[in-house]
Amino acid sequence: MAEKPVYLDHNATTPVDPRVLEFMLPYFTEHFGNASSRSHPYGLEAAHAVEFAREQIASLIGAEAKEIIFTSGATESVNLAMKGVFETYASKGNHIILLETEHKAVMDTAATLEKNGAAVTILKPESNGMIQPDLLEAAIRPDTILIAAMYANNETGVIQPVQAISAIARKNGVLFFTDATQAVGKIPVQVEHDGIDLMAFSAHKMYGPKGVGALYVRRKQPRVKLTAQLDGGGHERGLRSGTLNVPGIVGFGKAAEICKQEMAADTKRLAKLRDKLEHAFLQMEEVQVNGDTNHRLPHVTNITFRYIEGDGLMLGFNQKVAVSSGSACSSALTEPSHVLIAMGLTADQAKSTLRFSLGRYTKEQEIDFAIKAISDTVMKLREISPLWEMYKEGMDLDQFNWPG
Amino acid sequence: MAYSLKVMDHYLHPRCAGSLDEPLQHIGTALVGSPLTGAVIRIQIHVDEDTQMIKAARFKTYGCGYAIATSSLLCEWLTGLSLEDALHIDAQAINYELELPPVKYVCSKLAVKAIRNAIRDYRHKHPVKMAS
């Protein structure tokens, strides 16, 4: 086995593809120009590189280049989309609808908007993690201006019925924003076909560099207007001031191009490895997969190992296999995942859950290694778990009166 | 969070894990904690009725590495101890020995509660005869 731990946490971040890095490097040194300095060849060169990347990214999602706004990452894109719409469409209404399983970036932006006068409705998903379109339709009010629904969930990989959601949004004249950070580059996301008005995504989840993201902003039918959130030089058609991160953007473009070319093959290979991992764990008792397995990212699985505690479980193999429990963004805290709680798991079930996300360089022997390392830990910890013993004796632990 | 070498050692090689087979009347048992709070510890002690010494101690723990290490260390200490001495084990000694971070002092507190409850359970089965 390699000295380095097996990396199965690609939903947190991906390594930069060497082809992407190679493409980026000259833009740190030789082609260092400021893309706004169009009066000389240095600036023009940088500007052309940025426009080329914009085309590559637009092509991946079926958009026009002009509809791509570069940002520092998906979190900034989310903030720009939600706050920008809220400010621009204030005369139309102040009601925003979102899903309970959204990423923290969306949840917290909505909370800020609520403090600033927005009315926010948070919709509960089914136990499979998917939203009932009827529920969404019923939540729409005359003053609703925005629906925020993520494309695919970062913890479970569950893919929302995006086309049904966008159809409801269209019918009611409401804008549809999707956080597609985990989906773009992994599965076919097409803004026209999917009826998306605004979409946030990021380079570092698709084998590009960290620190660069994009917001797709629809330009026709309807033309979406936004209020900029940063004051400055008026870059990105006035929507996002700040000198463009040229090497990052160039890398983002290359990463998008590679994803477009290799998506079908990657998807097929990773789904097979993911299924192998999942099936191996399901051979054990009291193991469950969370989220709809028919509408799910091909490289993700979210698994609860009952009657053992999550931190204790991780400790058994975290020097050998890198995975995440709940969401990586909050793993410094011991709060159970809000996504799993929304899907009806109890706090202790949520805490006994691991998220596996495979990637472009995951090898079959790494999956075999992970299966063994984690299964061994699960069996060892169950052996010393009083809860496992009680369960095996036939006790109903949900009804048990814990002494505290 | 960085785990001390001692915590890792107990976690990877738990001492005294499991259950006792002796007849119930010789055993004191306690179950403390809850899954919601993140730890459940069960401690069993086998007591020699004549000497009031703990002949063996066993634990089963649901929890993080700290909770498992704490239970393991405590059971290691309990073996061969008198009930009276066992009652005087305090959480701070465990914190010190395992170099627990302050946020994990709850684990040692829970383990100490477990041993005290286990002794109480044993004494409940064997009321001390008062000298007349």
Interface residues (C-beta under 8 A of the other chain):
Chain A: Y307 I308 E309 D311 G312 L315 G316 T334 T346 A347 D348 K351 E383 I384 S385 P386 L387 W388 E389 L397 W402 P403 G404
Chain B: Y3 M8 Y11 P14 A17 G18 S19 L31 V32 G33 S34 P35 L36 T37 G38 A39 V40 I41 R42 F59 K60 T61 Y62 G63 C64 G65 A67 I68
